[in-house]
Every structure is written in C-alpha cells, then in structure tokens.
Amino acid sequence: MRLLPSLAALALLAAGTGWWLTAPKPLPDSTFAGVTGDATHGEQVFTAAGCASCHMAPGAEGEAQRVLSGGQRFASPFGTFLAPNISPDPTYGIGGWTLAQFGNAVMRGVSPEGEHYYPAFPYSAFNKMTVQDLADLKAFMDALPPDATPSLPHEVGFPFNIRRSLGGWKLLFLRDDWVIDGTLSEPETRGRYIAEALAHCGECHTPRNLLGGLERGRWLAGAPNPSGQGTIPNITPAKLGWSEDEIVEYLTSGFTPEFDSVGGHMAHVVGNMSRLPESDRQAVAAYLKKVPASE
C-alpha cells in the first residue's frame, strides 16, 4: 500500500513536467525594444512570404487579394485548417496586436492568449526572419484594408484538437537553424533566407514524418500533396535540371524550359516571386543549386 503514494507522486511529477515542457515559449520581452517598422520595405517582406496567397478570401483577385479576411481551406492528414482573418480589423483581425504579440505569433507560433498555433501556419520557417523584417511586415500589414469577417474554426478532430500537445510537437521539430549551412556566397545566403525563411519553400517541397515533422535530411526532395491529390515536386538538383537562368525565368514568367506553365498554388508563389527584385530571384536560383541532390 505504501507504493501507491509514491506512484501518485511520480505521476504528478511527470504530469507537471510535461505541462511545463509543453507550455508556449514566447520571445523575450526585450526582442522588439526600440524597433520601428518600415512599411515600404514591409511590402517586399509581405510579398516574399506569400501572406495574401493563404489569407485572402477564396477566389479573390486583383486588389481584393490584399484584403486578408481568410477563409481558404487547407486539407491535411490531421484535418482541415482554415486560414484566419489577419486584416487590421481590431475585432475580427489582428489590428489590436502589439509588435510583440505579432512577433510571438509569426516567429514562435504563440497566440496573444498564450495558446499554440498549429504548424499549418509556417512559424517553423518564419522563426528565422530578422526582427527588423518582422517589424517592417507588421507596419505594412497595419495599413491594409480592415475586414470584419470572423475567422472560422479549424476542422480538426481528437487528439489533434488538443492545443497543448503542440508544445510536444515543437519540442521535437521546431528548429531555428538553417538547413543548408557552411560557406555560402552573398547571393546564396540571400537565397537561403528567402527560401528557408520568408517563402517557406520547405513547408511544401520537403517530405514529412508521421507526426508532420519535416524530414530535413530530404530537404526539398518532394512530398505528397497534403490534400491527398498528387505530389509536390522534388526541386533538388537530382530532379530539377534547369540552369540558374531557367529557374529565374520560371520564377519571373511561370514558364518552364519545356514551355509548360505554372499551375495550382505554385502560380501564387511565382506571382509573388515575380514582384521581387530580380536579384532575389537570382539568389533563390543560386541557393537551389547549393541544395544537396536527393532522390
């Protein structure tokens, strides 16, 4: 009988440790001290990150794509995620957020209420953003049109609807180091920043394990489409045999060397890339040539 109190104490200790380990971990309070955003540069960050591509209303075109009312559906093996309203509406969007709250959401996946966000929001890439770029991004987004469309709940069943469990997912898979390391040229370094952080290319082009963690050893080697329809291509040198100039042309016009044209969600990516300086597209091309070939 004396064993029962000991087991109960161990169970309580384990539960308390697990609760502590899975707690959201916001950025230090000093992270954004004295930082001021530049909305002009923030537009470039916004474009590279593809914010409108996911958070505009379904079917939006033209300037309506900058009304970030949300509502697009993203199917996955864990359920269907619905993009929230991130317009500057103070009630239904993020208009009331401080820079620190915005930074914690984007770079740590932590909500202003202190809850974990699902990694369908690619904070596992955005956590490599510079603090200045993040402040610039917020300054630009604050000037976009507000919209009073309520965000819709995600369609995620048990046990994936237990938000606290995402703390365990972060312990296992959330990393802020670069995948491609070593000696890089200035264009390759810039391309890495765009591809691994802002444009979060690995979120779609890298295969995942059963828990949804990226298999970094197979970086950009292609993956099943999360919707269950088709595959996302391998863009390492093992399969992408294009020259750097051909990659730049694809990211500019959407046409492949075989005169095929871009389609699906990648059309939004190309649309975003085409609005960046040509030096950025050249940097991404240089980076892709640096990625190890993977079958």
C-alpha positions in Angstrom: 0.0 0.0 0.0 2.9 2.3 0.6 3.8 2.1 -3.0 0.6 3.8 -4.1 1.5 7.3 -2.7 4.9 7.0 -4.4 3.4 6.2 -7.7 0.9 9.0 -7.3 3.7 11.4 -6.6 5.7 10.3 -9.6 2.6 10.6 -11.8 2.0 14.2 -10.5 5.7 15.0 -11.1 5.5 13.6 -14.6 2.3 15.5 -15.4 3.8 18.7 -14.0 7.0 18.3 -16.0 5.0 17.5 -19.2 2.8 20.6 -18.6 5.9 22.8 -18.1 7.7 21.3 -21.2 4.7 21.8 -23.5 4.0 25.4 -22.3 4.1 28.1 -25.1 7.5 29.9 -25.0 7.2 33.5 -26.2 10.1 35.6 -27.3 12.0 37.6 -24.6 10.3 40.9 -23.8 13.4 42.8 -25.0 13.3 41.4 -28.5 11.4 44.3 -30.1 12.7 47.1 -27.8 13.4 50.2 -29.9 12.5 48.5 -33.2 10.4 50.6 -35.6 8.9 49.1 -38.8 9.3 50.5 -42.3 6.1 49.8 -44.3 7.8 50.4 -47.6 10.2 47.5 -47.1 7.5 45.6 -45.4 5.6 45.2 -48.6 8.5 43.3 -50.1 8.6 41.0 -47.0 4.8 40.6 -47.3 5.2 39.6 -51.0 8.1 37.2 -50.4 6.2 35.5 -47.5 3.1 35.0 -49.6 0.8 36.2 -46.9 -2.0 37.1 -49.3 -1.8 33.8 -51.0 -3.1 32.0 -48.0 -5.1 34.7 -46.1 -7.1 36.3 -48.9 -10.7 35.3 -49.4 -11.2 32.2 -51.6 -11.2 33.3 -55.2 -10.1 36.9 -54.6 -8.5 38.6 -57.5 -6.6 41.9 -58.1 -6.5 44.3 -55.2 -9.0 42.2 -53.3 -6.1 39.8 -52.6 -4.8 42.3 -50.1 -8.0 42.1 -48.0 -6.8 39.4 -45.6 -10.2 38.2 -44.5 -9.1 34.5 -44.5 -11.4 31.5 -45.2 -9.3 29.4 -47.5 -9.3 25.7 -46.6 -6.1 23.6 -46.4 -6.6 19.9 -46.1 -4.0 17.7 -44.3 -3.8 14.2 -42.8 -4.6 15.8 -39.4 -7.7 17.7 -40.5 -8.6 20.8 -42.5 -7.2 24.1 -41.5 -9.0 27.4 -42.3 -6.9 30.5 -42.8 -7.9 33.1 -40.2 -8.6 36.8 -40.7 -5.3 38.7 -40.3 -6.5 42.0 -41.6 -6.1 45.1 -39.3 -9.7 44.9 -38.2 -9.4 45.4 -34.4 -12.2 42.9 -33.6 -12.1 40.2 -36.2 -8.5 40.6 -37.4 -5.2 41.4 -35.7 -5.5 45.2 -35.7 -5.2 45.4 -31.9 -2.0 43.4 -31.7 1.3 44.8 -30.4 4.5 44.2 -32.3 5.4 41.7 -29.5 2.2 39.8 -30.0 2.6 39.8 -33.7 6.2 38.6 -33.3 5.3 35.8 -31.0 2.6 34.6 -33.4 4.8 34.7 -36.5 8.1 33.5 -35.0 7.0 31.3 -32.1 3.5 30.1 -33.1 2.1 31.5 -29.8 -1.2 33.5 -29.8 -1.9 36.6 -27.8 -3.9 34.4 -25.5 -0.9 32.2 -24.8 -2.0 29.2 -26.9 -0.1 27.3 -29.5 -0.9 27.8 -33.2 -1.0 24.8 -35.5 2.1 24.4 -37.7 -0.1 24.8 -40.8 1.0 28.4 -40.0 4.6 28.1 -41.1 6.3 29.6 -38.0 8.8 26.8 -38.2 10.2 28.8 -41.2 9.3 32.3 -40.1 11.3 31.8 -36.9 14.4 32.5 -39.0 13.2 36.0 -40.0 15.1 39.0 -38.8 13.3 41.1 -36.2 13.5 44.1 -38.5 11.8 42.3 -41.3 9.1 41.2 -39.0 8.6 44.8 -37.7 8.5 46.0 -41.3 5.9 43.4 -42.2 3.6 44.5 -39.4 4.0 48.1 -40.4 2.8 47.3 -44.0 0.0 45.0 -42.9 -1.3 47.6 -40.5 -2.0 49.8 -43.5 -4.0 47.2 -45.4 -7.8 47.3 -45.6 -9.6 46.0 -42.4 -12.3 43.4 -42.8 -14.9 42.3 -40.3 -15.2 38.7 -41.4 -15.0 36.3 -38.4 -12.3 33.6 -38.6 -13.7 30.1 -39.0 -12.6 27.3 -36.7 -10.3 24.6 -37.9 -11.9 21.2 -38.6 -9.5 19.1 -36.6 -10.6 16.1 -34.5 -9.3 14.4 -31.4 -6.5 14.1 -30.4 -5.1 16.8 -32.7 -7.5 19.4 -31.3 -5.6 19.3 -28.0 -3.6 22.5 -28.4 -1.3 21.8 -25.5 0.1 18.8 -27.4 1.6 21.1 -29.9 4.1 22.0 -27.3 5.4 18.5 -27.6 5.5 18.8 -31.4 7.5 22.0 -31.1 10.0 20.3 -28.8 10.5 17.5 -31.4 10.5 19.5 -34.6 10.7 23.3 -34.2 14.2 24.4 -35.0 15.7 27.8 -35.9 18.9 26.7 -37.5 19.5 26.8 -41.3 19.2 23.5 -43.2 21.8 24.5 -45.8 24.9 25.6 -43.8 28.6 26.0 -44.5 30.3 28.6 -46.7 27.8 30.4 -48.9 28.2 33.3 -51.3 26.3 36.5 -50.7 23.6 35.6 -53.3 23.4 32.0 -51.9 22.9 33.4 -48.4 20.2 35.8 -49.5 18.5 32.9 -51.4 18.6 30.7 -48.3 16.9 33.5 -46.3 14.1 33.8 -48.9 13.7 30.0 -49.5 14.1 28.7 -45.9 12.5 31.6 -44.0 10.3 34.1 -45.9 9.0 32.0 -48.8 9.0 28.8 -46.6 9.6 26.6 -49.6 10.4 23.5 -47.5 7.0 23.5 -45.9 5.6 22.1 -49.2 8.5 20.6 -51.0 10.0 18.6 -48.1 8.5 15.2 -47.0 7.2 14.9 -43.5 7.1 12.1 -41.0 4.0 10.6 -39.4 3.8 13.4 -36.9 4.1 16.1 -39.5 7.7 17.0 -38.8 9.9 17.9 -41.8 12.4 15.3 -42.8 15.3 17.7 -43.1 17.6 15.0 -44.4 15.5 15.0 -47.6 15.2 18.8 -47.9 13.2 19.9 -50.9 13.0 16.3 -52.2 9.3 16.5 -53.0 6.3 15.3 -51.0 2.7 14.1 -51.3 0.2 16.9 -51.6 -1.4 17.3 -48.1 -4.8 17.4 -49.8 -4.2 13.8 -51.0 -4.2 14.8 -54.6 -1.0 14.5 -56.5 2.6 15.3 -55.4 4.7 18.3 -54.9 7.9 18.0 -57.0 11.5 17.4 -56.0 13.3 20.7 -56.6 16.8 19.5 -55.6 19.4 19.1 -58.4 18.6 15.4 -58.5 15.3 16.2 -60.4 15.4 19.9 -61.2 18.0 20.0 -64.0 17.3 23.6 -65.0 20.1 26.2 -65.2 20.0 29.2 -62.9 18.8 31.4 -65.7 15.9 28.9 -66.4 14.9 28.9 -62.7 14.9 32.7 -62.7 12.7 32.8 -65.9 10.3 30.3 -64.3 10.1 32.5 -61.1 9.5 35.5 -63.3 7.1 34.4 -66.0 5.9 31.0 -64.8 7.1 29.2 -67.9 9.3 26.2 -67.7 12.2 25.5 -70.2 9.7 23.0 -71.9 7.2 25.8 -72.4 4.8 24.4 -69.8 3.2 26.9 -67.5 2.9 27.1 -63.7 -0.4 26.0 -62.1 -2.1 25.4 -58.8 -0.9 27.1 -55.7 2.5 27.5 -57.2 1.0 30.1 -59.5 0.7 32.3 -56.4 4.3 31.7 -55.5 5.5 32.7 -58.9 3.3 35.7 -58.8 4.9 36.8 -55.6 8.4 36.0 -56.7 7.9 37.9 -59.9 7.3 41.1 -57.9 10.6 40.8 -56.0 13.8 42.4 -57.3 15.4 40.2 -60.0 18.4 39.9 -57.7 16.2 38.0 -55.2 15.1 35.5 -57.9 18.7 35.0 -58.9 19.6 34.4 -55.3 16.9 31.7 -55.0 18.2 30.1 -58.1 21.8 30.1 -56.7 20.5 28.6 -53.4 18.6 25.8 -55.2 21.9 24.8 -56.9 23.5 24.6 -53.5 20.9 22.2 -52.1 22.2 18.6 -52.0 20.7 16.3 -54.6 18.1 14.0 -53.1 16.0 11.3 -54.7 
